[in-house]
Amino acid sequence: MAKARSTRSVGLPDSRLLTPPEAADYCRLSRPLFDRTCRVRPIGFDGGRVLRYDKLDLDQWIEAMKTGRPETDDEILARLG
């Protein structure tokens, strides 16, 4: 009797970079609320036409929100270099 082949394939690893809708989903916020409140600056690719959010930056922003003191624009820019 022949052994059945598994139909499960190996998926791609989770991406560190997220599209704007994925970033909003990652934060569990509606897109409009994410756009209004998120202080993380996305990374621009292809002359800024393609925007991606780094999960690590989003995690830091979330941690700052928990302390009740969101980062200022200057603090974000200093961290981004």
Secondary structure, DSSP 8 states (H G I E B T S, - for coil): ---------------SEE-HHHHHHHTT--HHHHHHH-----EEETTTTEEEEEHHHHHHHHHHHHTT----HHHHHHHH-
